[in-house]
Amino acid sequence: MSDTIAVVRDIVADTLAIPLEQVTPRANIIDDLGADSLDVVEMVIRAEERWRIKVPDRDLSTIETAQGFADLLDCLMAETAGARR
């Protein structure tokens, strides 16, 4: 498991106040874990602060699973790293 997915799982579990074991990579954050849109925004803000990146508003609606969220963050971090070179 990548470092990103491990941290994302922690962020999701902490934001939703649920056991970490419930946050599997494929669990749907809204349908399976009970998050609402404000919870997702809070998770994104925490990830942005953690990795010092910006998640574009257009990408918020694409966040469905913890793995998908981690993949999005990995992509954004790679783009940011490339832009800093």
C-alpha contacts under 8 A as a table, 3 or more apart, distances in Angstrom:
res1	aa1	res2	aa2	distance
1	M	5	I	6.65
1	M	6	A	6.87
2	S	5	I	5.50
2	S	6	A	6.44
3	D	6	A	5.14
3	D	7	V	6.28
4	T	7	V	5.27
4	T	8	V	6.06
4	T	70	A	5.67
4	T	73	L	7.69
4	T	74	D	7.15
5	I	8	V	4.90
5	I	9	R	5.96
5	I	25	P	7.38
5	I	66	A	6.90
5	I	67	Q	6.25
5	I	70	A	5.17
6	A	9	R	5.20
6	A	10	D	6.39
7	V	10	D	4.99
7	V	11	I	6.17
8	V	11	I	4.98
8	V	12	V	6.10
8	V	47	A	7.54
8	V	66	A	6.40
8	V	69	F	7.37
8	V	70	A	6.24
9	R	12	V	5.17
9	R	13	A	6.05
9	R	20	L	6.74
9	R	23	V	5.84
9	R	24	T	7.46
9	R	25	P	7.66
9	R	66	A	6.36
10	D	13	A	5.18
10	D	14	D	5.95
10	D	20	L	6.59
11	I	14	D	5.22
11	I	15	T	5.94
11	I	43	M	6.28
11	I	46	R	7.27
11	I	47	A	7.67
12	V	15	T	5.19
12	V	16	L	6.07
12	V	23	V	7.15
12	V	29	I	7.94
12	V	43	M	6.47
12	V	66	A	7.64
13	A	16	L	5.32
13	A	17	A	5.59
13	A	18	I	5.03
13	A	19	P	6.05
13	A	20	L	5.30
13	A	22	Q	7.85
13	A	23	V	6.48
14	D	17	A	4.91
14	D	18	I	6.72
15	T	39	D	6.81
15	T	42	E	7.38
15	T	43	M	6.70
16	L	33	L	7.91
16	L	34	G	7.88
16	L	35	A	6.76
16	L	39	D	7.31
18	I	22	Q	7.06
19	P	22	Q	5.69
19	P	23	V	7.44
20	L	23	V	5.41
21	E	24	T	6.72
22	Q	27	A	7.90
22	Q	33	L	7.59
23	V	27	A	6.23
23	V	33	L	7.49
23	V	66	A	7.22
24	T	27	A	5.24
24	T	66	A	7.04
25	P	65	T	6.49
25	P	66	A	4.95
25	P	67	Q	4.63
25	P	68	G	7.98
26	R	65	T	5.50
26	R	66	A	6.41
26	R	67	Q	6.15
27	A	32	D	5.91
27	A	33	L	7.10
27	A	65	T	5.51
27	A	66	A	6.73
28	N	31	D	5.40
28	N	32	D	4.96
28	N	33	L	6.47
28	N	64	E	5.43
28	N	65	T	4.56
28	N	66	A	7.32
29	I	32	D	5.92
29	I	33	L	5.01
29	I	34	G	6.60
29	I	35	A	5.86
29	I	64	E	5.74
29	I	65	T	5.34
29	I	66	A	6.80
30	I	33	L	5.59
30	I	34	G	4.88
30	I	35	A	4.46
30	I	36	D	6.06
30	I	64	E	7.09
31	D	34	G	5.78
31	D	35	A	7.49
35	A	38	L	7.91
35	A	39	D	5.59
35	A	40	V	6.80
36	D	39	D	5.25
36	D	40	V	6.49
37	S	40	V	5.09
37	S	41	V	6.32
38	L	41	V	4.99
38	L	42	E	6.20
39	D	42	E	5.04
39	D	43	M	6.21
40	V	43	M	5.02
40	V	44	V	6.19
40	V	60	L	7.79
41	V	44	V	5.06
41	V	45	I	6.19
41	V	60	L	7.61
42	E	45	I	5.10
42	E	46	R	6.23
43	M	46	R	5.15
43	M	47	A	6.20
44	V	47	A	5.03
44	V	48	E	6.03
44	V	55	V	7.12
45	I	48	E	5.01
45	I	49	E	6.19
46	R	49	E	5.15
46	R	50	R	6.07
47	A	50	R	4.94
47	A	51	W	6.07
47	A	52	R	7.86
47	A	53	I	7.90
48	E	51	W	5.44
48	E	52	R	5.19
48	E	53	I	4.91
48	E	54	K	5.69
48	E	55	V	6.90
49	E	52	R	5.09
49	E	53	I	7.16
51	W	77	M	7.67
53	I	76	L	7.24
53	I	77	M	6.83
53	I	80	T	7.33
54	K	76	L	7.87
55	V	59	D	6.70
55	V	60	L	7.49
55	V	73	L	7.80
55	V	76	L	7.42
56	P	59	D	5.49
56	P	60	L	7.14
57	D	60	L	5.42
58	R	61	S	6.72
58	R	62	T	7.98
59	D	62	T	5.28
59	D	63	I	7.07
60	L	63	I	5.75
61	S	64	E	7.74
63	I	66	A	7.88
63	I	68	G	6.14
63	I	69	F	5.38
64	E	68	G	6.36
64	E	69	F	7.06
65	T	68	G	5.03
65	T	69	F	6.12
66	A	69	F	5.05
66	A	70	A	6.13
67	Q	70	A	4.99
67	Q	71	D	6.04
68	G	71	D	5.02
68	G	72	L	6.13
69	F	72	L	5.13
69	F	73	L	6.25
70	A	73	L	5.06
70	A	74	D	6.10
71	D	74	D	5.05
71	D	75	C	6.20
72	L	75	C	5.14
72	L	76	L	6.22
73	L	76	L	5.04
73	L	77	M	6.00
74	D	77	M	5.10
74	D	78	A	6.16
75	C	78	A	5.15
75	C	79	E	6.25
76	L	79	E	5.03
76	L	80	T	6.08
77	M	80	T	5.00
77	M	81	A	6.02
78	A	81	A	5.07
78	A	82	G	6.13
79	E	82	G	5.11
79	E	83	A	6.18
80	T	83	A	5.07
80	T	84	R	6.31
81	A	84	R	5.23
81	A	85	R	6.75
82	G	85	R	5.52
